[in-house]
Amino acid sequence: MSRLRFPCKIENGKLTLLNRAEFDNAVANLSGEYYLELNETGVRSAQQNNYYWKIVDLLAEDLGYTNQEMHQAIKDHFNIDSTKVLTTKEFSQFIERIIRWAAIDLNVVIPDVKTLLQSS
């Protein structure tokens, strides 16, 4: 079975799932013994976020999508439900995968972070 991840929040010692319906749906047909593991999320940096959205803008313009359509297409292609739950390291790796995918499959060269962010 693949790893299941569900964003949650803990406040005052109480765990709250951010999408309870998604969690309930995922575990509805499971049985057996499992481990529940909590990992603190690292919030991506503002620079990572800005770079990601510049990449989305660039790809959307090149491929004829809106930004939101391109964002969804990227998530669908990489089988990611939400980029919000990625740690800083995971988000960096995600961006690297997008850059390789764009170059190899889409024939689009993504400029490095410094170049792309300075072009605004």
N, C-alpha and C positions, 0 to 999 in steps of 0.2 A: 504494500500500500504506500502511496506517496504521502509525503508529510503534509499535514493539514495545519494551516495557520489562520488564526482569527484575531483581528485587532481587538484589544480590550483596554480597559482603563481601570486602575486601582486607586480608589480614594477612601481614606479613613478605614483601611483594611477590608474594603468591599470590592470585589471584582465585578465589573460590568462589561459584557460583550457589546461591542459597538454595532454589530449586526447579528442579533440573536436569531433571526429567521434563517440566515445563512448557516449558522452553526447548527441549529436544530435539523435543517435539511441534510447537512453533511453527515451527521451522526445517526440519522433516523434508522438506517439499515445496518448499522454496525453492531457487532456483539464480540465479546471477548474482553481481554485485559489490555489496557493501554497506559501509557505514561502521559501525564499532562506536564508540559514544560513551559515555563514562562521566561521569555527573553526580553530584556529592556530594549526598546527601540531607540536607535540613534536618529535624531532628526537630521535630515539632510541640510546641508548648508544653503544659505541664500545663493551663493555662487553656483552650486550644483543645480539648484532649482532654476535659476536664470538660464544656465547653459542648456539644461534639458528643454526648456520652452523655446529657446532659440533654435535648437535642433528640430523640434516639432514644427516651428514656423517655417524653417527652411525646407523641410520635407513636404509639408502641406502645400507650400507654394509651388514646389517643383512637381508634385504629383497631382495637384488639383483638388486637394481636400481642404476642408476647414480645419482649424487647429484642433477642435474637439474631435472631429472624425479621425484625424491623424493620430492624436493621443490614444484613441480607442483602438485604432488599427495596430499601433505599436504594442499596446497591452495584449491584444488578441494574438498577435504574432509570437510574442514571447510568453504567452500563457500566464499573465500576471493580472490578478484581480484588481489590485490597487498599488500604485507606487507609493502611497502614503505610509505603508507599513514597512518599507525597506529601510534598513539601517544606512548610515552614511557609506559604509563600505559596500553594501549590496547595491546601493543606488549608483555608486561609481562604476561597479562592474556592469550594471544594467546599461549605463551610458556607453561603456566600451563595446558592449554587444550590439547596441544600436548603430554605432559608428561602423563596425565591421559589416553588419547586415546592409547598411546603406551603401557602402562601397562595393560589396560583392554582388548583392542581389538587385539593388536599385540603381547602381552606377551613379551614386551621388556621393561626392566627397564632402565630409563634414569638417570644417575648419577646427583647429584646436580651440580650447576654451578662451584663451587670451584674445586670439584673433576674432572669434565670433562675438564675444562680449564687447569688444572695442568697436565693432561695426555698428553699434546701436546709436 
